[in-house]
């Protein structure tokens, strides 16, 4: 969007926020006044949608200490597959077990390429150099998919953790992300996403840990929830 269009978009965003979501959050108590507010909200929303015509491949980061980072990326995978596009998933660190989602997504056949190229958490592998080699191998596989035009979405699961551990160089990852075709989306998951990646991303969601049954109740990892 141009600078003028950006300013207009910001004004519309502000208007949408001021008009609100409706329901009991709206101050109007009578039906006619409420309908007038919601009609105006509808007009603003239509304008917001119409002026945003740019299409591009997005860099999406899911990070934070809360649960749901991989789950969010897999939701994108399911959505993309549902539209008939191909998806590639490369899992860093993970690989010592087969999660339920890997089994479920097998039904999509060749439309999905799934690689779990780790051997588990660092306290399980206890071999830093072996872990580093596996991460480097996973990154080489990731580059093949990032440079290909065959996949609409590439998911680099737990790559943020690999970066945090020092097994990958941020500049290499940013260069690989930038090498992808114009309309290819990439999702990078894992806690501890570096600031340079956050600044490069188009969308960043930070999952906040509020409560977790493992920590507070001693509930073990359960099939269908954690894996």
Secondary structure, DSSP 8 states (H G I E B T S, - for coil): --HHHHHHHHHHHHHHHHH---GGGSS--SHHHHHHHHHHHHHHHHHHHHH-------EEEEESSSS-HHHHHHHHHHHHHHTT--EEEEESS--SS--HHHHHHGGGGGGEEEEE---S-HHHH--HHHHHHHHHHHHHHHHHHHH-SS-SEEEEETHHHHHHTTSS-HHHHHHHHHTS-TT-EEEEE-SS--HHHHHH-SEEEE---S--HHHHH-----TTTT-
